[in-house]
């Protein structure tokens, strides 16, 4: 990716688009093909990830919304940030239909995929109450206002999660009725690797909670962010501490406090309350176009999926606490001691291609198997099985009640297919129709 990764590439692109205005004749690209004189008139840039899908007419809707006179960014020189209007507009991000069919884990956490912006309205507290959203790296920005707000604000090789901070300086707005689509991670290990990187990036922004913040070079300047922007940064850091706090509460309740059942139910209640409130809210928000029977069925499916998520989160709570604290500790060590590998990052496509169990950080052996359940983790690559754990009296306590967090392949496997038997006893993972299609393509290429 080169200098400053994605943020550096956007900075080089913006410099290329504004080089006539700035009087610069050079650019930061090693190779430019074709004439670039026409690029001097580009006013807006849409930035997407590699797995993001841009539906038809979405670009037109983004441009028309950002070009509206009420949304035009107004930069305050004294405050050194955009104070009115928006330099960035963030569309609603939904999970694509094929993305939820990649595995059972994607179906569990993928939500409700598809195009349905009318019967499933989306509300954002920051946008509805404060008139300001959060930028997550997929959207449109005004080139001139964006560069004016961010010029000389960030130190080099220090900011990993730059999207939220850019939205705080350039003021981002949310377009809930404009959608883009992306795939949800198919494996738990890939999702953990992504969240581990997000937590590292969030804690690298801890300096922006202070009164003086780092700037370009070694200079420090007065923090121009609003209290709302600082709250967004602090809220992300608080969210990363929740699994560790819940795990500590459970262990304290079992070992030190009494009765232990009360503290166990308290933690389960903390996890269940948001799902119950969301289910009740969905029940009373029936769209006019939907029949009562269909609405009740949809609410029941959504509630069942949320309760399954709560069960899985409770099962993986020790591992969630481990990788969250691991990300925080790595960030603190690298920022205060080594000053290296602050931009460590792997593209989601590369992580998705790695073997299962290698993408996520590995906990110590004593913390790998959830809440006391055992797992038959076999090194030959077969999916692990829950086995019975022996009690002190030599009896069995039954099968493991939770999944083994050391091998998340239990919930990561794609939907089962009927394999084709080979003459030597092996199985062919490709269906016969796919094999015939590949053979036809090879014959055509040979001709």
C-alpha positions as CSV (number, residue, x, y, z in Angstrom):
1,X,0.0,0.0,0.0
2,X,2.9,2.3,0.5
3,X,3.0,5.6,2.4
4,X,0.3,5.9,5.1
5,X,-1.7,3.1,3.4
6,X,-5.2,4.2,2.5
7,X,-5.0,7.7,3.9
8,X,-1.8,8.3,2.0
9,X,-3.3,7.2,-1.2
10,X,-6.3,9.5,-0.7
11,X,-3.9,12.4,0.1
12,X,-1.9,11.7,-3.1
13,X,-5.1,11.5,-5.2
14,X,-6.4,14.8,-3.7
15,X,-3.0,16.4,-4.4
16,X,-3.2,15.2,-8.0
17,X,-6.7,16.6,-8.4
18,X,-5.8,20.0,-6.9
19,X,-2.3,20.3,-8.5
20,X,-3.3,23.1,-10.8
21,X,-4.8,25.1,-8.0
22,X,-1.8,24.6,-5.8
23,X,0.7,25.3,-8.7
24,X,2.4,21.9,-8.3
25,X,3.7,20.1,-11.3
26,X,4.6,16.8,-9.6
27,X,2.5,14.0,-8.1
28,X,3.0,11.1,-5.8
29,X,2.2,8.3,-8.3
30,X,4.9,6.1,-9.9
31,X,2.8,5.6,-13.1
32,X,0.0,7.7,-14.6
33,X,-1.6,6.5,-17.8
34,X,-3.5,8.9,-20.0
35,X,-4.2,12.6,-19.8
36,X,-4.8,14.0,-16.4
37,X,-5.7,17.6,-17.3
38,X,-9.4,16.8,-17.2
39,X,-9.1,15.7,-13.6
40,X,-8.6,19.3,-12.5
41,X,-12.4,19.8,-12.6
42,X,-13.2,16.9,-10.3
43,X,-15.0,18.1,-7.2
44,X,-16.2,15.0,-5.4
45,X,-14.6,11.6,-4.8
46,X,-16.4,8.4,-3.8
47,X,-14.2,6.0,-1.7
48,X,-15.1,2.4,-1.2
49,X,-13.5,-0.8,0.0
50,X,-12.6,-3.7,-2.3
51,X,-15.6,-5.7,-1.2
52,X,-18.1,-2.8,-1.3
53,X,-20.7,-2.9,-4.0
54,X,-22.1,0.4,-5.4
55,X,-25.6,-0.1,-6.7
56,X,-27.0,1.8,-9.7
57,X,-27.8,5.5,-9.2
58,X,-26.2,5.5,-5.8
59,X,-23.3,7.7,-7.0
60,X,-25.9,10.2,-8.4
61,X,-27.7,10.3,-5.1
62,X,-24.5,10.9,-3.2
63,X,-23.4,13.7,-5.5
64,X,-26.8,15.4,-5.5
65,X,-27.0,15.2,-1.7
66,X,-23.5,16.6,-1.1
67,X,-24.0,19.4,-3.8
68,X,-27.2,20.6,-2.1
69,X,-26.7,24.2,-0.9
70,X,-27.7,23.3,2.7
71,X,-25.1,20.5,2.9
72,X,-22.1,22.5,1.5
73,X,-19.2,22.5,3.9
74,X,-18.2,25.8,5.5
75,X,-14.7,25.8,7.0
76,X,-14.0,27.9,10.1
77,X,-10.4,29.1,10.0
78,X,-10.3,30.0,13.7
79,X,-11.7,26.6,14.9
80,X,-9.7,24.7,12.2
81,X,-12.6,22.4,11.2
82,X,-15.8,22.3,9.3
83,X,-18.5,23.8,11.4
84,X,-21.5,23.9,9.0
85,X,-22.6,21.6,6.3
86,X,-20.7,18.4,5.5
87,X,-17.5,17.7,3.7
88,X,-18.2,13.9,3.9
89,X,-21.4,12.0,3.5
90,X,-21.6,8.4,4.7
91,X,-24.3,6.1,3.1
92,X,-26.0,3.3,4.9
93,X,-23.9,0.1,4.7
94,X,-25.9,-3.2,4.3
95,X,-24.9,-6.8,4.0
96,X,-25.2,-8.2,0.4
97,X,-27.4,-11.2,-0.3
98,X,-24.6,-13.5,-1.4
99,X,-22.5,-12.4,1.7
100,X,-25.0,-14.0,4.2
101,X,-24.9,-17.3,2.4
102,X,-21.1,-17.8,2.8
103,X,-21.4,-19.5,6.2
104,X,-23.5,-20.0,9.2
105,X,-21.6,-17.3,11.0
106,X,-22.3,-14.8,8.3
107,X,-26.0,-15.7,8.4
108,X,-26.0,-15.2,12.2
109,X,-24.4,-11.8,12.2
110,X,-25.3,-10.6,8.7
111,X,-28.6,-9.1,9.8
112,X,-31.3,-8.7,7.2
113,X,-29.7,-8.4,3.8
114,X,-31.2,-7.0,0.6
115,X,-32.7,-3.8,-0.7
116,X,-35.5,-2.6,1.7
117,X,-34.9,1.1,2.6
118,X,-38.6,1.8,3.1
119,X,-40.1,-0.8,5.4
120,X,-36.8,-1.0,7.4
121,X,-36.0,2.6,8.2
122,X,-32.6,3.2,9.9
123,X,-32.1,5.8,12.6
124,X,-28.8,7.1,13.9
125,X,-28.7,8.9,17.3
126,X,-25.7,11.1,16.4
127,X,-27.3,12.2,13.1
128,X,-30.9,12.6,14.5
129,X,-30.0,14.4,17.7
130,X,-26.8,16.3,16.8
131,X,-27.0,16.5,13.0
132,X,-23.6,14.8,12.6
133,X,-22.8,11.1,11.7
134,X,-19.8,8.9,11.8
135,X,-17.5,8.2,8.8
136,X,-16.5,4.6,8.4
137,X,-14.5,4.9,5.2
138,X,-17.2,4.4,2.6
139,X,-18.8,7.5,1.2
140,X,-18.3,10.7,-0.8
141,X,-16.3,13.7,0.1
142,X,-15.7,17.2,-1.2
143,X,-12.0,17.3,-2.3
144,X,-11.4,21.0,-1.5
145,X,-13.2,21.0,1.8
146,X,-11.7,17.7,2.8
147,X,-8.1,18.8,2.2
148,X,-8.7,22.2,3.8
149,X,-9.9,20.6,7.0
150,X,-7.2,18.0,7.2
151,X,-4.2,19.8,5.8
152,X,-1.3,19.4,8.3
153,X,-3.5,17.9,11.1
154,X,-2.2,14.4,11.4
155,X,1.2,13.0,12.3
156,X,2.8,10.5,10.0
157,X,2.8,6.7,10.5
158,X,0.7,6.9,13.6
159,X,-3.0,6.8,12.7
160,X,-4.5,3.4,11.8
161,X,-8.2,4.1,12.0
162,X,-8.3,7.4,10.2
163,X,-11.9,7.4,9.0
164,X,-13.6,8.4,12.2
165,X,-11.0,11.2,12.9
166,X,-11.4,12.5,9.3
167,X,-15.2,12.7,9.9
168,X,-14.6,14.6,13.1
169,X,-12.5,17.3,11.4
170,X,-14.4,17.5,8.1
171,X,-17.9,16.9,9.6
172,X,-19.6,13.8,8.3
173,X,-23.3,13.3,7.7
174,X,-25.3,10.1,7.4
175,X,-27.5,9.2,4.4
176,X,-29.7,6.4,5.7
177,X,-31.8,6.1,2.5
178,X,-28.7,5.6,0.3
179,X,-27.2,2.1,0.5
180,X,-24.0,0.4,-0.4
181,X,-23.4,-3.3,0.1
182,X,-20.5,-5.4,1.4
183,X,-19.9,-9.0,2.5
184,X,-19.8,-10.0,6.2
185,X,-16.8,-12.1,7.3
186,X,-17.5,-15.8,6.7
187,X,-15.4,-17.0,9.7
188,X,-15.2,-16.0,13.3
189,X,-11.4,-15.8,13.1
190,X,-11.6,-13.2,10.2
191,X,-14.1,-11.1,12.2
192,X,-11.9,-11.2,15.2
193,X,-8.8,-10.2,13.2
194,X,-10.8,-7.2,11.8
195,X,-12.1,-6.1,15.2
196,X,-8.6,-6.5,16.7
197,X,-7.3,-4.0,14.1
198,X,-10.2,-1.7,14.9
199,X,-9.5,-1.7,18.6
200,X,-5.8,-0.9,17.9
201,X,-6.8,1.9,15.7
202,X,-9.3,3.3,18.3
203,X,-6.7,3.3,21.1
204,X,-4.2,5.0,18.9
205,X,-6.6,8.0,18.8
206,X,-6.5,8.4,22.6
207,X,-4.3,11.4,22.3
208,X,-7.2,13.3,20.6
209,X,-9.1,13.2,23.9
210,X,-6.6,15.7,25.5
211,X,-6.5,19.4,25.2
212,X,-3.4,19.4,23.0
213,X,-3.1,16.9,20.1
214,X,-0.2,15.7,17.9
215,X,0.0,17.4,14.5
216,X,2.2,17.2,11.5
217,X,5.8,16.7,12.4
218,X,6.6,16.9,16.1
219,X,4.3,19.9,16.8
220,X,1.4,19.8,19.2
221,X,-1.5,22.1,18.8
222,X,-4.8,22.9,20.5
223,X,-7.4,20.2,20.1
224,X,-10.1,21.5,17.6
225,X,-12.5,18.6,18.0
226,X,-15.9,19.2,19.6
227,X,-17.1,17.4,22.7
228,X,-19.3,15.2,20.6
229,X,-16.3,14.1,18.5
230,X,-14.3,13.4,21.6
231,X,-17.2,11.4,22.9
232,X,-17.3,9.3,19.8
233,X,-13.6,8.4,20.2
234,X,-14.1,7.7,23.9
235,X,-17.1,5.5,23.2
236,X,-15.2,3.3,20.8
237,X,-12.5,2.8,23.5
238,X,-15.2,2.1,26.1
239,X,-16.8,-0.5,23.9
240,X,-13.6,-2.4,23.6
241,X,-13.4,-2.8,27.4
242,X,-16.9,-4.3,27.7
243,X,-15.9,-8.0,27.2
244,X,-13.1,-7.7,29.8
245,X,-15.4,-6.0,32.3
246,X,-18.1,-8.6,31.9
247,X,-15.6,-11.5,32.2
248,X,-14.1,-9.9,35.4
249,X,-17.6,-9.4,36.8
250,X,-18.4,-13.1,36.2
251,X,-15.2,-14.3,37.7
252,X,-15.5,-12.0,40.7
253,X,-19.1,-13.2,41.3
254,X,-18.1,-16.8,41.2
255,X,-14.9,-16.5,43.3
256,X,-15.5,-13.5,45.7
257,X,-19.1,-12.4,45.8
258,X,-22.3,-14.1,46.7
259,X,-24.6,-15.5,45.6
260,X,-22.8,-16.4,42.3
261,X,-26.1,-17.1,40.6
262,X,-27.2,-13.5,41.0
263,X,-24.0,-12.1,39.3
264,X,-24.3,-14.7,36.5
265,X,-27.9,-13.6,35.8
266,X,-26.7,-10.0,36.0
267,X,-24.2,-10.5,33.2
268,X,-26.7,-12.5,31.1
269,X,-29.2,-9.7,31.7
270,X,-26.7,-7.1,30.5
271,X,-26.3,-9.1,27.3
272,X,-30.0,-9.8,26.9
273,X,-31.5,-6.3,27.6
274,X,-30.5,-4.8,24.2
275,X,-31.9,-7.7,22.3
276,X,-35.2,-7.7,24.2
277,X,-35.6,-3.9,23.8
278,X,-34.8,-4.3,20.0
279,X,-37.4,-7.1,19.7
280,X,-40.1,-5.1,21.5
281,X,-39.3,-2.0,19.4
282,X,-39.6,-4.1,16.2
283,X,-42.9,-5.5,17.4
284,X,-44.5,-2.1,17.7
285,X,-42.9,-0.7,14.5
286,X,-45.1,-2.5,12.0
287,X,-44.9,-1.0,8.5
288,X,-48.2,-0.2,6.8
289,X,-47.4,-2.3,3.7
290,X,-46.7,-5.5,5.7
291,X,-49.4,-7.9,6.9
292,X,-49.7,-8.6,10.6
293,X,-48.8,-12.3,10.1
294,X,-45.8,-11.5,8.0
295,X,-44.7,-8.8,10.5
296,X,-44.9,-11.2,13.5
297,X,-43.0,-13.9,11.6
298,X,-40.2,-11.4,10.8
299,X,-40.0,-10.2,14.4
300,X,-39.8,-13.8,15.6
301,X,-37.0,-14.6,13.2
302,X,-35.1,-11.4,14.1
303,X,-35.5,-12.0,17.9
304,X,-34.4,-15.7,17.5
305,X,-31.3,-14.5,15.7
306,X,-30.5,-11.9,18.3
307,X,-30.8,-14.4,21.1
308,X,-28.5,-16.8,19.2
309,X,-26.0,-14.0,19.0
310,X,-26.2,-13.4,22.7
311,X,-25.6,-17.1,23.4
312,X,-22.6,-17.1,21.1
313,X,-21.2,-13.9,22.6
314,X,-21.6,-15.4,26.1
315,X,-19.8,-18.6,25.0
316,X,-16.9,-16.6,23.5
317,X,-16.8,-13.9,26.2
318,X,-13.3,-15.0,27.6
319,X,-11.8,-15.0,24.2
320,X,-13.4,-11.6,23.4
321,X,-11.8,-10.2,26.5
322,X,-8.5,-11.7,25.6
323,X,-8.1,-10.3,22.1
324,X,-9.5,-6.9,23.2
325,X,-6.9,-6.6,26.0
326,X,-4.3,-7.9,23.6
327,X,-5.0,-5.2,21.1
328,X,-5.0,-2.5,23.8
329,X,-1.7,-3.8,25.2
330,X,-0.1,-4.0,21.8
331,X,-1.1,-0.4,21.1
332,X,0.2,0.9,24.4
333,X,3.5,-0.9,23.9
334,X,4.0,0.3,20.3
335,X,3.0,3.9,21.0
336,X,5.1,4.4,24.1
337,X,8.1,2.1,23.6
338,X,8.8,0.7,20.1
339,X,7.1,3.3,17.9
340,X,6.9,0.7,15.2
341,X,4.2,-1.4,13.5
342,X,1.5,1.2,14.3
343,X,0.0,0.8,10.8
344,X,0.0,-3.0,10.9
345,X,-2.9,-4.0,8.7
346,X,-4.0,-6.8,6.5
347,X,-6.7,-6.5,3.7
348,X,-9.9,-8.4,4.5
349,X,-9.5,-10.4,1.3
350,X,-6.1,-11.6,2.4
351,X,-7.2,-12.5,5.9
352,X,-10.2,-14.4,4.4
353,X,-7.9,-16.6,2.4
354,X,-5.8,-17.6,5.4
355,X,-6.5,-21.1,6.9
356,X,-9.0,-21.2,9.7
357,X,-7.5,-20.5,13.1
358,X,-4.5,-18.5,11.9
359,X,-6.2,-15.1,11.3
360,X,-7.1,-14.3,15.0
361,X,-4.6,-13.9,17.9
362,X,-4.2,-17.1,19.9
363,X,-4.9,-17.1,23.6
364,X,-2.9,-19.2,26.1
365,X,-3.9,-22.9,26.3
366,X,-5.6,-22.4,29.7
367,X,-8.0,-19.8,28.2
368,X,-8.8,-21.5,25.0
369,X,-11.9,-23.5,25.8
370,X,-14.5,-21.1,26.9
371,X,-16.2,-21.6,30.3
372,X,-14.8,-25.0,31.3
373,X,-16.0,-27.0,28.3
374,X,-13.4,-29.2,26.5
375,X,-12.9,-29.5,22.8
376,X,-11.3,-32.3,20.8
377,X,-9.0,-30.1,18.8
378,X,-7.3,-32.3,16.2
379,X,-4.3,-31.0,14.3
380,X,-5.3,-32.8,11.1
381,X,-7.7,-30.0,10.2
382,X,-10.9,-31.9,10.9
383,X,-13.6,-29.8,12.6
384,X,-13.4,-30.0,16.4
385,X,-16.0,-31.9,18.4
386,X,-17.4,-31.2,21.8
387,X,-16.4,-33.9,24.2
388,X,-17.5,-34.7,27.7
389,X,-15.5,-33.5,30.7
390,X,-14.9,-35.7,33.7
391,X,-16.0,-34.7,37.1
392,X,-14.1,-35.2,40.4
393,X,-16.0,-38.4,41.1
394,X,-15.0,-39.9,37.8
395,X,-18.4,-39.3,36.2
396,X,-19.3,-37.1,33.2
397,X,-20.6,-33.6,33.4
398,X,-22.1,-33.9,29.9
399,X,-21.1,-32.4,26.6
400,X,-19.4,-29.0,26.5
401,X,-22.0,-26.3,26.8
402,X,-20.1,-23.7,24.8
403,X,-18.0,-23.7,21.7
404,X,-14.2,-23.9,22.0
405,X,-12.8,-20.4,21.2
406,X,-9.5,-22.0,20.2
407,X,-11.1,-23.4,17.1
408,X,-13.8,-21.1,15.9
409,X,-14.3,-23.4,12.9
410,X,-17.2,-24.9,14.8
411,X,-19.4,-22.0,13.7
412,X,-17.3,-21.0,10.7
413,X,-18.0,-23.9,8.3
414,X,-20.0,-23.0,5.2
415,X,-23.4,-24.6,4.7
416,X,-23.0,-28.4,4.2
417,X,-22.9,-29.6,0.6
418,X,-23.4,-33.1,-0.7
419,X,-19.8,-34.1,-1.8
420,X,-19.2,-36.2,-4.8
421,X,-17.5,-39.5,-4.0
422,X,-14.3,-40.3,-5.9
423,X,-13.2,-43.8,-6.9
424,X,-10.3,-43.8,-4.4
425,X,-12.6,-42.9,-1.5
426,X,-11.9,-39.2,-1.4
427,X,-14.5,-36.6,-1.8
428,X,-14.7,-33.8,-4.4
429,X,-15.9,-30.5,-2.8
430,X,-17.1,-29.2,-6.2
431,X,-20.6,-30.2,-7.4
432,X,-20.8,-32.2,-10.6
433,X,-22.4,-29.2,-12.5
434,X,-19.5,-27.0,-11.5
435,X,-16.9,-29.6,-12.6
436,X,-18.7,-29.9,-16.0
437,X,-18.7,-26.1,-16.4
438,X,-14.9,-25.9,-15.7
439,X,-14.2,-28.6,-18.2
440,X,-16.2,-26.8,-20.8
441,X,-14.3,-23.6,-20.3
442,X,-11.0,-25.5,-20.5
443,X,-12.1,-27.1,-23.8
444,X,-12.9,-23.7,-25.3
445,X,-9.6,-22.3,-24.2
446,X,-7.8,-25.3,-25.8
447,X,-9.6,-24.7,-29.1
